[in-house]
Amino acid sequence: MIIIKSKGEKMNKKINKIYSGNEAKKWYRDKPQSISDFVGKERLLQTIKKEIENKCVLDLGCGEGYITRKIAKTAKKIIGIDLSQDMIDIANQTNKYNNVSYLILDIKNIEQIKETFDVIVISLVLHYFTHEELKTVSKKIAKLLRPGGKIYILGINTDELIKHKSSVWIRHKKFQNIKIDSFLEIKCLITCGEYKNSYRRVGFYYYKLEHYIKSFINSGLDLINIKYLSPTKKLLKQFPSMESEKNLYVLMIFEKNDK
Ligand SMILES: C[S@@+](CC[C@H](N)C(=O)[O-])C[C@H]1O[C@@H](n2cnc3c(N)ncnc32)[C@H](O)[C@@H]1O
């Protein structure tokens, strides 16, 4: 395993705290467990299935390797990257595939990767970046894509989140007004989250979808599809609580044209 140390910013410290020790262990699973697995990642995996056949894939912010493991049988080669040493340790300990390797690296320093990829997956990660960081990070990510390659970004459908005020992140009264106001004023939703059984302002950045789209288009990519993801009727029957977060996930697909 190669370790490339990242710059010690405040956000990185926060991320390392959230995704460390027992908190990191809680993330490990091989079957869908949460709404984001059932609705978001299952659809992401279905969508990329054909695209990754015998291809080189980069999984950015791979966590403990949930998605990486699921695509290992189909892809030719996969590199999973994450900031958290503990998440990468779990990913390595549970890895059964020769074509998978993991790296501890801050996505903000992604230019240290000297390869290019056919497919890049970014699942539930972009909310750790400020708007300024997003602008530079999207350019660096786009450079790692081969001509004709695609980036699949699974994210929170912030436009929906703001309409319904329903997500777990904004449900708590204490934070509701602050967050809604800041979203409207500075177009950024600073969320709170359930962390160690209590609600805290964790300070993640959820921007309007147009900001993500602009960042990647300005990095030279074409937006080729946006899928708004909702649970199936069967899932809603099985998990009625999903009703309140029904349209919470979005999958954005960008392509690098081969000119
Ligand atoms: C919500 S988890 C998602 C994990 C995985 N992509 C999935 O969908 O199951 C977010 C992951 O992003 C990682 N992360 C956040 N900021 C990062 C950064 N700047 N560089 C690398 N990884 C980062 C965290 O350590 C964490 O493992």
Ligand as a Chemical Component Dictionary entry (heavy atoms), coordinates in Angstrom:
data_LIG
# 
_chem_comp.id                   LIG 
_chem_comp.type                 NON-POLYMER 
_chem_comp.pdbx_formal_charge   0 
_chem_comp.three_letter_code    LIG 
# 
loop_
_chem_comp_atom.comp_id 
_chem_comp_atom.atom_id 
_chem_comp_atom.alt_atom_id 
_chem_comp_atom.type_symbol 
_chem_comp_atom.charge 
_chem_comp_atom.model_Cartn_x 
_chem_comp_atom.model_Cartn_y 
_chem_comp_atom.model_Cartn_z 
_chem_comp_atom.pdbx_ordinal 
LIG C1  C1  C 0  -19.944 9.021  2.478  1  
LIG S1  S1  S 1  -18.420 8.186  2.260  2  
LIG C2  C2  C 0  -18.700 7.439  0.671  3  
LIG C3  C3  C 0  -17.876 6.190  0.467  4  
LIG C4  C4  C 0  -18.115 5.477  -0.874 5  
LIG N1  N1  N 0  -17.788 6.333  -1.991 6  
LIG C5  C5  C 0  -19.551 5.020  -0.966 7  
LIG O1  O1  O 0  -20.338 5.629  -1.695 8  
LIG O2  O2  O -1 -19.893 4.022  -0.290 9  
LIG C6  C6  C 0  -17.305 9.522  1.872  10 
LIG C7  C7  C 0  -15.833 9.088  1.755  11 
LIG O3  O3  O 0  -15.126 10.147 1.120  12 
LIG C8  C8  C 0  -13.855 10.260 1.713  13 
LIG N2  N2  N 0  -13.317 11.607 1.452  14 
LIG C9  C9  C 0  -13.841 12.802 1.818  15 
LIG N3  N3  N 0  -13.071 13.813 1.392  16 
LIG C10 C10 C 0  -12.029 13.254 0.736  17 
LIG C11 C11 C 0  -10.880 13.782 0.089  18 
LIG N4  N4  N 0  -10.633 15.109 0.051  19 
LIG N5  N5  N 0  -10.015 12.925 -0.482 20 
LIG C12 C12 C 0  -10.236 11.580 -0.428 21 
LIG N6  N6  N 0  -11.300 11.020 0.184  22 
LIG C13 C13 C 0  -12.190 11.838 0.765  23 
LIG C14 C14 C 0  -14.132 9.985  3.188  24 
LIG O4  O4  O 0  -12.956 9.620  3.884  25 
LIG C15 C15 C 0  -15.165 8.853  3.085  26 
LIG O5  O5  O 0  -14.566 7.591  3.106  27 
# 
loop_
_chem_comp_bond.comp_id 
_chem_comp_bond.atom_id_1 
_chem_comp_bond.atom_id_2 
_chem_comp_bond.value_order 
_chem_comp_bond.pdbx_ordinal 
LIG C1  S1  SING 1  
LIG S1  C2  SING 2  
LIG S1  C6  SING 3  
LIG C2  C3  SING 4  
LIG C3  C4  SING 5  
LIG C4  N1  SING 6  
LIG C4  C5  SING 7  
LIG C5  O1  DOUB 8  
LIG C5  O2  SING 9  
LIG C6  C7  SING 10 
LIG C7  O3  SING 11 
LIG C7  C15 SING 12 
LIG O3  C8  SING 13 
LIG C8  N2  SING 14 
LIG C8  C14 SING 15 
LIG N2  C9  SING 16 
LIG N2  C13 SING 17 
LIG C9  N3  DOUB 18 
LIG N3  C10 SING 19 
LIG C10 C11 SING 20 
LIG C10 C13 DOUB 21 
LIG C11 N4  SING 22 
LIG C11 N5  DOUB 23 
LIG N5  C12 SING 24 
LIG C12 N6  DOUB 25 
LIG N6  C13 SING 26 
LIG C14 O4  SING 27 
LIG C14 C15 SING 28 
LIG C15 O5  SING 29 
# 
